[in-house]
Amino acid sequence: MTTIHDDPDEFAEDQLAGWLALYADRVRGVHGGVVALPTEGADPQVAVVVGGGSGHYPAFCGVVGPGFATGAVVGNIFTSPSTAQVYAVAKAADQGKGVVLSFGNYAGDTMNFGLAAERLNAEGIDTRIVIVTDDIASADEESKRRGIAGDFSVFKAMGAAAASGATLDEVERIGNASNAATRTIGVAFSGCTMPGATEPLFTVPDGHLGLGLGIHGEPGIEDVPLLRATELASLLVSRLLDDRPAGAGTRVAPILNGLGDTKYEELFLLWGRVLPLLRDAGIEVVEPEVGELVTSLDMGGCSLTLQWLDDELEALWRADAYTPAYRKVAAPVSALVPAEAVADAEEAATVVPEATDASRQAAQTVRSAVEAIDALLREHEEELGRIDAVAGDGDHGRGMVKGIGAARKAVDRVGQEAGVAFVLGRAGDAWAEFAGGTSGVLWGAALEAFGRSLGDDRDAYEASDVVAAAQAFADSIVHLGGASRGDKTLLDALLPFVDALRSSVDAGDSLTEAWKAAAQVAVSEAAATADLTPKVGRARPLAEKSLGTPDAGATSMGMILTRVGEVLATRSADKEGTNA
């Protein structure tokens, strides 16, 4: 809901006044909108004047500046600006090279911009019109389609062309070519609410999304069941690819656009699903944009735009621009070393320490254990999350899966010549880096400690060496976490495990037998944490609530130790020494 206002009827004027005060160093207000301040010493250029109703920021005034629009006409919320407003802004923006007026295909805009163009032409100001029609859901016939987020792509092409010194004929041609090459489809999760209103302009049924929304509060043309991110990405991409322009090539400039209420993090996640689909379809992605570029007040939803590029449109898409809401400067980015080159350099700089045959064999056991733990934690992710949610934030299962997943990838990248300490060190580094949170730090440091204790230079690894490494693992967590046994943490499973492991090995049991028995102790002690209340960590404020529920960290520790014991049994076949 749009809640910050004095008089809802004055919302559009009041927000623009605040915006002008904020950006007074680069734009000036005129009747009906804004124009860019001139660049000192620059040659006159074709004026690209864009516009429409308010409520779509950064469209339209947010894209006024060098390399983009020369001016923007600002109407009331979701309402076309008047003819007089369009005329005033265009007159102020004109630099003697002519004007292109551009806007989305809506009846009010077409009428008012058209009448303003007639008046400007009558006064000797050569004025052209480029109408944006990118919304594939609104009509089969391209000329009848609405203009939505594709506005940005078309405006950008014309603004860059004008900045390069293109003539009025060229800017108009480029605008029409850009529009013909641009396709958009969007979905709504919730409607938008006008300033002062208490109800949204439309609603989406629970568990559904509106496919083919407009940006003026129009609902989608069809309600479909709510989709997971992967399915939503597939829907958006497939619809656009099915409607690709005739003669389109394989390069596109994508925009994944948020409509006002969808979080950037959600858009980033969705882009991670969209990009592989485009690549699988043989599409080359050119400088994608993900964020809020054409919004609809507080509407929940997003849209995907593809502009199909030729050499001319690609150069204009890549061109520099500097506006209040959008900045693109190629030089600093082009000076950066590509990520692939950085990774290659790091790989080349990594020296794998010499390792004995025994160390490399032990590393193979670690590889098997990491793979087995990865499968285990993915299987129990939801269960661990539910346990953690009783008195915590419910992220333990997700964090553990991210940690072991990163560790597995790191281990897979390490060559077979590496020893056990190096492999465990890489696993620990990755776990700490990608799991996040306290658990990630503790597991990462503990794995490294385990590896350091074993070392890569032994000719054989005895059961006592593994006990010492397990103690180093536990000591690391005690030191970093500041917890003790009885505090309802993973230590309540881990410390009894280490004690039981040492006792069994000292009694002469094989490592496999000792580990299996000690893991059973860990599982039992983890279950017993249900009778404890947490004394440290985020669960402590809800200590009483956690009574009756075991600690998630202790539970996962018991699971992992049990699974490692199964791996040892498989690989060792009750043999110790170099096979440990």
N, C-alpha and C positions, 0 to 999 in steps of 0.2 A: 504494500500500500504506500502511496506517495503521501507522507504525513507532514513534511516540513514545508509550511507555507503560512502566509497571513490570510490573504484573500485568495481562495482557489481560482477565482476568475482572473486574477492578475498573475498567476503562476508563471506563464510563459514570459511575460515582460520582466518579472522580478528575477527569474533565474538568468535571463540574458544580461540584465544589468550587473549581476554579480560576476558573471563570466567575463564581461567586458572589463570590469574593474581588475580582474585577475590577470588578463592578458593584454592590458593597455599598451604594453611595450611592443606588440607585434600586430595588433588589429585595431580598427576604430569602428565605432558604431555609426550607422546611418539609419535613416528612416527605413524600417522593415528588415534590418539585418546588419551584417558586418562586411567590411572589406579589409583586405590585407594592406598593411603599410608598405609603401614602395621601397624597393631596394636601391640604395644610393648608387647612382652611376649606371644602373641597369637600363638596357634598351626597352622601349615599350613592347608589350606582347599582347596577344589575344587574351581577352578576359574570359575566364571560365567561371560562370556564376551558377551555383547549384542551390538546391533548396527544397523546401517542403514544410510540413508541420513540425512543431517541437515534439519532444518526447523520444527522439531517436539518437541522442548524443552517443558518440561523437559526430554522427551525421546531424546537422550539416555544417554548422559553424566550426566544429572541431577540426575540419580538414581545410581550413583557409590558411594559406601560407605558401612560401616558395616551393615550387615543384608540384603544387596541388591546385586547389581552387583559388581564384582571385577574390571571390566574394560568395556570401551565402545569404539567402533570403530565409527568414525565420518566421513561420506562421504560428498560429496558436496550436495547442496540443492536438495532434493528429488532424490538423486542419490546414488546407492550402493557404499560403499567403495570398494577400490581395494583389490585384493587378498593379495598384499604386506602389505596393511594397516591392514587387519584382522590378518595376520600372526604376524606382529610386536606387535600389542596390546596383542594378546593371549600369545605370547612368554614372554612379560613383565609381564603379569598377573599370569602366571603359578607359583604355589607354590610347585610343585612336586606331587600334588594329581590328576592331570588331569584337563582338560578344557572342559566346555560345551559352545558351541557357540549357541546363540539364536537370532532370527530375524524374521521379518514378511515375509510372503510367497510372495515374488516378484522375478521375474526371475533373475535379476542382483544380488540380495543378495544371492539367492540360489546357483548361480554359483560361486561367489567370496568367500563366506564363505565355500562352499564345497571344492574348490581348496585349500584354506588355511588349512582346516582340514586334507586333504590328505598330505600336506607338513609337518604339525605338527606331524601327526602320523608316517610319514616316519622317523622323527627325534627322535622318541621314546616318544613323548608327547601324551599320550592317550587323544584323542579329540573326543567329541560327538557333535551331532547337534540336537537341538530342534527347530522346525519351528512352528511359531504361525499362526493359521488359524481360527480366531474367527469371521470374518465378514460374517454374515449369508446372506447378500444381494448379495455377489459377486459370489456365486455358490451354487448349491444344494449339490454337493459332498464335504464333509468336507475337504478332502485333497487338494482341488483346491481353497479353500477360501483364501482371503487376510488376513494379520495380521494388525489390527488397534489398538484400545485402549486396547484390550485384551493383547497386549504385556506386559503392566504393571502388570497385574495379574499373568501371567506366569513367568515373570522375578522375581517378588516378591517371589513366591513360591520357586523357585530354589535358590535364594539368601539366603532366610531364612534357607532352608535345608542345604546349604553349610556352613552357619555360625554355625549351630548346630553340625557340624562334620560329616554329611552324606557322604557316599562314592560316587565316580563318578557314579557307577551304580544307586545308589539311587537318586542322583540329576537328572540324565537323566530320570529315571522312573517318578519322581515327575513332572518334566517339561512336559513330554508327557501327564501325567494324568491331570495336571492343564490345558493344552491346550484343551484336550478333554472335559473338564468341563466348558469351557468358551465360551460365545456367546456375540456378539456385533452387534448393528445396529445404524447407524447414519443418520443425516439429515444435509443438507447444506442450508443456507439462502443466501450466497454470495460466490463467488470464491475467491481464494487467488492470490496474485500478486507477481511474482518473483522480487528479487532485481534488480533495473534498468529498469524493464518493466513498461509500462504505462497502460496496460490492464490486467485484471485478466485472469487466465488460462481457466476459464469457467464462465459463468453467469447463474443465475437462473431467469427464467421469472418473471416479476412483479406479486406479489400476489401469488407466489408459493414457494415451497421448494423442494430441491433435496433429494429424499429418497435413501439411500444406497450409500453415498459418499465414496470415498477413501481418504487417507491422503497424496497423492502426487499430489493434484490438479485435481484428477479425478472427474468428475461430478457424480451426483447420477444416479442410473439406471432408475429412474422414477421421473418426475416432478408431484407433487400433490399440490392442492390448499393449501395455507398457513393456518395453524391450530392454534386455540387458545391453551393456555398451557394445559388445561385439555384434549383436543383432541389429542395433540401431545404426552402427557404422555401415553394416552391409546394406541396410535399407537405403540410406542416404546415397551411398556410392553407386549402388546398382541403378537407382532411379536416374541419377545424373548421367551415368554412362549410357543408359538406354536412350537418352535424349541429346546425345552429343551432336554438335552442329555438323552439317554436311561438309565434308572435306577437312574435318578437324585432324590435327596431327597427334603427337603423343606427349606434348609438353603442356602442363597446366599450371596456373597460379591459383592455389586454393585459399579459401578463407573459411575457417571454422568460426562462426560468429555466435556470440552469446547475446541473448535478447534482453538482458537486464537483471534477471534474478538467478541465472545459472552461474555457479562458481567457476572461476578460472581453473581451479584444480580439476573440475569435472570436464571442462573443455580439453585440458591437457591429456587427461585419461582417454577421452574419446578420440583425440587426434592419434594417439598411439594405436588405436584400432583402425582408423581410417587409412593411415599411411601405407601399411602393408597391403591393403586391398587395392590401392591405386597402383602400387608397384607390381603386384601380381597381375594386374590388367595391362601391364606394359606401359604405364604412364610415368613420365619423368616429372617430378614435382619441383617447381621453381619458387624458391623463397616464400614458403607458406606463411600465412598470417593466422594466428589463433588468439581470439580475444573479443572484446566488445567493440564492434565497428559500426553497426547499424542496429540500434536497440529499439525496444518498445516499452518505455517506462520500466515497470517492474515485472514484465512477463517472464515466466519461467519457460525456457526453451532454447533452441539453437538452430542454426541453419548451416548448410554446407554449400559453398559457391565454388564452381570451377570455371576459370576463364581459360579457354583453349588458346594457346599462344602460337604466333608465328614470330619471325625474327624481329619485326617491328614492335609488336605488342610486348614481347619479352623485354626488349630494351627499355620500353616505357615503364613496365612493371618494376624493373630493377632500378630505375632512376631515383636519384636522391630527392627527398622531400623533407620539409621541416614545418610542421604545423603544431598548434597547441596539443592535439591529441594523437599525432602520428609523426614519427621521425624515422627516416631511413637515410643512413649515410654509409655508402659502400666502402670508403677508403679504410676505416678502422677494422672492418670485418675482413676485407680482402688481405689485410696485413697479418691476420692470425694464421698460425700453423694449423693445418687440418687435424682433426681428432685422430684420424687413422695414422698420420705421421707421428703424432705424439705417442700413440700406443705402440707403434713399431719401435720408436726410439727407446721407450721404457722397456720393451721386451728385449731389445738388443743390449740394453745396459744392465739387465738382470743377470747376475752371475749365480748359477746354481752351484752350491758348495759340493765338493767331493763327498761321496757317500760310499760306505761299504756295501757289500752285497747284502748283508744282514739288514742294514738300514733301508735299502731299496725294497727288500722283501717285506719289511714291516710297513713301509709306505703303501704297499699294495693292500695290506690289511686295512689301513686307514681309508684308502679309496673305497673299498667295499663297504666299510662302516658308514662313511659319509653318504653313499648311495642308499644304503638301507635306512639310515635315519631320515633322509629326505622323504622317502616313501612313507615312512611311519608318521612323520609330523603332518604331511599333507592329508593322510587318512584321518588324523585326530584333530585337525585344526579347529573345527567347529566345537568339538567337545571341550578343548582347552580354552577356547574363547568364552564358552558358557560358564565354565568354572571361574575364570578370571573376572567375569562381569558381575559376580555376586557382590564383591567388595572392591573391585578395581575398575578398569576402563574397558575390559573385554578384548584387549588387543594381543594377549599373550600368544594365542594360536597363530595369528597372522604374523606377529613378530618373529616367532620361531621358524615359521615356514620361510619367511624372507631371509632369515639368517642362514639356515641350512641350504637354501637354494643358492644363495650367493657363494657359500663355501663350496658347494658342489661344482659350480661353474669355475671357481678359482682352481680347485683341485684338477678338474678336467683339462685346464690349460697348462698345467705343469707337466713337463716331459717325464718319461719313464726313468731318466737318469737321476731324478731327485730322490733324496732320502726322506725318512720319516719326519725329521725335525723341520725340514724345509716345507714339506707338504702341509703339515699341521700349522706352521706359521702362516702360510698363504691362506689356509682355510680360516684361521682366526682373524686375520686382517680383513678378509671379505665379510665375515660374519659381523664384525664390529662396525664396518663401514655401512652396510646396507640394511641391517636389522634395525638399527636405531634403538633409542631408549636404554634404560639401565641394563636390561637383559642382554642386549646386543653387546654392550661394552664388556660385561662380565664373561659371557661365553667366548668372545673374541680373545680376551686376555688369557682366559683359562686354557684355551686350546694352544696358544703360543707357549704358555708355561709348561704344558704337558710335553710339547715338542722339544723345548729347550732341555728339559730334564732327560729325555731319551738321547738327544744328540744324534749326529749322523756318522759318528766315527767308531761305533762299537762293532766288534767282530761277532758278537752274539748279544741277544737281549733276553735276560733272565726274567722270571716272574717278579723277582724283587725289584728289578729296574722299572717294571710297569707299576708296581706299588708306589715307588718313589715318585713316578710321574703323576700318578693319580693324586698323591698328596700335594704335589706342586700345583696341580689343577685346582684343588680345593683351597689351598693357601692363597692363591691368587684371588679367588672370589671373596674369601674372608677379608683380605686386605683392602680390596677395592670397594666392596659392598658395605663394609662396616657392620654386618649382621652376625649373629651368633646362632647356635643351635637353640631351638625353642622360640625363635622369632617369627615362625611361620613363613619360611622362605625355602628356596631350593636346597639350602644347606641342611635342612632337616632330613632330606633324603641322601644328599651327597656325603656328609660327614660320617653317618653310620655306614654307608657303603665302603668308604675308605678304611674305616676301622675293621670292618668284617673282612675286607679283601686282605688286609695285612695279617689278620689272625689266621685266616685259612692258609695263606702262603707260608707263614711261619710254621704252621702245623704240618707242612709238607704237601699240601694239595697242589695239583697242577693249576696253572693260570686259568684254564678254561673252567675247571671245577670251582675254583675260588671265586672267579668273576660271577658265575651263575648264582652261587649261593649269596654273594654280597649284593647282587642285583635284586634278589628276592627280599633281602633286608631293606633295600632302598624303597621298593614298592610298598612294603608294609609300613615303613616309617612315613612315606608320603601320604598314605591313607590316614595315618594317625594324626596328621596335621589338621584334620577336621575338628579336633578337640581343642585346637590352639586358637589364640587371637593374635593377629599381626601386631608387631611392635615397631616395625620400620616400614618405610615405603608408602606408596599411595594408598594402600589398603588400610593403613593404620586408623584414619579417621572413621572408618566404617567397621571397626574391629568386631563389634558385637554381631553385626550382620553376617560376618563370615563364619561364625560358629556353625558347625555342622557341615561345612564345605571344605574339602581339602585345598591346600595351596596349589595354584596352577603350575608354578615353577617347580615345586617338589614333584608334582604329578608327572610333568613332562620329563623331569630328570630320571624318575623311576622307569618310565617307558624307554628312554634312550639307553640307559644302562642295560636294561634287559635285551634290547635289540643288538647292542654291541656284543653282549655275551653270545647271542646266537651266531653272529658273524665269526667270532673267535672259535666257536665250536665247529663251524663249517670249515674254516681255514686251517685250524690247528690240529683237528682230529686228536685232541688230547696230548699233543706233542708240545713241548716247551722249547726253550733255546732260541735258535734263529727263526723259528716259525711263530714266535710269540707275536 
